[in-house]
Each structure stands twice: as C-alpha cells, then as structure tokens.
Amino acid sequence: MEYIYAALLLHKLKKDITTENIVKIMKAVGVEPDEIRAKALIAALGEVKIDDVLKNAAIAPVPAQPLAPAVAAAAPEAAPEKPAKEEKKEEALEGLSSLFG
C-alpha cells in the first residue's frame, strides 16, 4: 500500500512516477525498498489516468454533527448511584430500629 501512496504523492507533486522515485520515497520514510514491487506498480500504472481515477473514487461521507453529543448520549448516567446509596443507608437504619423495638 505504501508504494501506491508514494505514486500518489509523486502524482500530486507533478513528478515522474518512476521506480527510482518510488525507491527514493521509501528510503526517505525509513522503509527498505523492494525494487520488484516498485517496478510492478509502475507496470500496473502504465495506462492508468490517475486524475480520472481520483475523480471517480468513492469518498466516505462525513458526519453532519460532531461525535461528542452522540458519545455523551450513549454514556450511562451516573445519577442512579446516589439514590442507591441513600436507600442502603435507610435500610440499615430500619434494621437497627427493628432491633430496639
């Protein structure tokens, strides 16, 4: 996949998409280049018009609203914890009062 990214980067910068340029990019980012993969990519891209492919590429839709409200709505509410503690205290007091009549 990184070889395709390298080819797209070269295309974006209006540089020749050659094996040598792809190998240079791979070395620049710290990846040991595989010249066979680079040559195979160049051969596969031979007659491909990258601009046309990019124009026709499907783009994932962006959500209309930020995700924070959806996450907040999905979060469990912490309010029921306090009444549960208060109920336990009341039960404990009732238990003590039953001991002393």
LINMO-V467649 format. One record per residue. RES is the residue in three letters. PHI is phi as a letter, one per 30 degrees, with the letter a starting at -180 (none if undefined). NEAR is the number of other ideal C-beta (glycine too) atoms within 12 Angstrom. Layout:
# LINMO-V467649
res->RES phi->PHI near->NEAR
res->RES phi->PHI near->NEAR
This chain:
# LINMO-V467649
res->MET phi->none near->10
res->GLU phi->d near->23
res->TYR phi->d near->31
res->ILE phi->d near->24
res->TYR phi->d near->18
res->ALA phi->d near->34
res->ALA phi->d near->35
res->LEU phi->d near->24
res->LEU phi->d near->22
res->LEU phi->d near->28
res->HIS phi->d near->25
res->LYS phi->d near->15
res->LEU phi->d near->13
res->LYS phi->h near->11
res->LYS phi->c near->17
res->ASP phi->d near->15
res->ILE phi->d near->32
res->THR phi->b near->21
res->THR phi->e near->26
res->GLU phi->d near->19
res->ASN phi->d near->25
res->ILE phi->d near->36
res->VAL phi->d near->28
res->LYS phi->d near->21
res->ILE phi->d near->30
res->MET phi->d near->27
res->LYS phi->d near->18
res->ALA phi->d near->14
res->VAL phi->c near->16
res->GLY phi->i near->9
res->VAL phi->c near->19
res->GLU phi->d near->12
res->PRO phi->d near->24
res->ASP phi->c near->18
res->GLU phi->d near->19
res->ILE phi->d near->14
res->ARG phi->d near->23
res->ALA phi->d near->31
res->LYS phi->d near->20
res->ALA phi->d near->17
res->LEU phi->d near->32
res->ILE phi->d near->26
res->ALA phi->d near->17
res->ALA phi->d near->16
res->LEU phi->d near->25
res->GLY phi->e near->13
res->GLU phi->c near->10
res->VAL phi->d near->19
res->LYS phi->c near->12
res->ILE phi->d near->23
res->ASP phi->e near->13
res->ASP phi->d near->11
res->VAL phi->d near->16
res->LEU phi->d near->15
res->LYS phi->d near->10
res->ASN phi->c near->11
res->ALA phi->d near->11
res->ALA phi->d near->8
res->ILE phi->c near->8
res->ALA phi->d near->6
res->PRO phi->d near->6
res->VAL phi->c near->8
res->PRO phi->d near->11
res->ALA phi->d near->8
res->GLN phi->c near->11
res->PRO phi->d near->10
res->LEU phi->d near->12
res->ALA phi->e near->11
res->PRO phi->d near->12
res->ALA phi->d near->12
res->VAL phi->d near->12
res->ALA phi->d near->12
res->ALA phi->d near->11
res->ALA phi->d near->10
res->ALA phi->d near->11
res->PRO phi->d near->10
res->GLU phi->d near->11
res->ALA phi->c near->10
res->ALA phi->d near->11
res->PRO phi->d near->11
res->GLU phi->d near->12
res->LYS phi->d near->12
res->PRO phi->d near->13
res->ALA phi->d near->13
res->LYS phi->d near->14
res->GLU phi->d near->14
res->GLU phi->d near->14
res->LYS phi->d near->14
res->LYS phi->d near->14
res->GLU phi->d near->14
res->GLU phi->d near->14
res->ALA phi->d near->14
res->LEU phi->d near->14
res->GLU phi->d near->13
res->GLY phi->d near->12
res->LEU phi->d near->12
res->SER phi->d near->11
res->SER phi->d near->10
res->LEU phi->d near->9
res->PHE phi->c near->8
res->GLY phi->i near->5
